[in-house]
Amino acid sequence: MFMSDSIVIIPTYNEKENIENIIRKVFSLKKEFNILIIEDNSPDGTADIVKRLMLEFPEKLFIQERKGKLGLGTAYIHGFKWALVYNYDFIFEMDADFSHNPDDLERLYEACVNGADMAVGSRYVDGKISVVNWPIGRVIMSYYASTYVKFVTGMHVCDSTAGFACYRKELLEAIKLDKVKFIGYAFQIEMKYTTYRLGYKIAEVPIIFTDRVLGQSKMSMKIFKEAFFGVFNLRFRNWKKY
């Protein structure tokens, strides 16, 4: 029997520089969270670090190991299914590299407790850009990607590509997780748009996003293209058959 109503899902691939610190930081918060690591066979020993910490944090820290680097979206789907089996009420997604401040987990939690079905840690609320240490080109690309998504889909979410979020259990139970198509950053757009089309409430919580200091970014042009062209697929999907 797990003590927390909340689970934080953190996908990892070569995060040995960050993983212990992020786990300890989440466990230091006033609100109790459990953590599920989705580990994609990192050659740098990330899994070994997590397994060592599992001895220190029994029944709070968990790991699911996969055979290789299978994509961000499939990692989260794997984690969502695991969390639903174990009946967590609030399921979070967060990066391992401290670009998402663990202190904001409590604010996302409060937003869902107070009525949101999905709470998004947003970098772009009300036209303000809250990003630290990104090159200006990447800031512009990310900001206008969300603007583009709003234009194509009609969904009023300022940061549709955000990867820091809390889901209520009831929302994830309503989403047909096996039908989620995208595996890169388009996954984040797809989850928000599906939530929107199903009539659930999305709240945006302002955060400050800080680019990673340690480790290597997983962003690529292939991932960006999937997100850019995938938006049209979402807009014209036959939602009556969903």
PyMOL commands that set and color helices and strands:
alter all, ss='L'
color gray80, all
select helices_A, chain A and resi 19-27+46-56+72-85+102-113+125-127+136-153+169-174+177-179+186-197+221-235+239-241
alter helices_A, ss='H'
color red, helices_A
select strands_A, chain A and resi 6-12+34-39+61-65+90-93+118-122+131-132+165-168+202-206+209-210
alter strands_A, ss='S'
color yellow, strands_A
deselect
rebuild
show_as cartoon
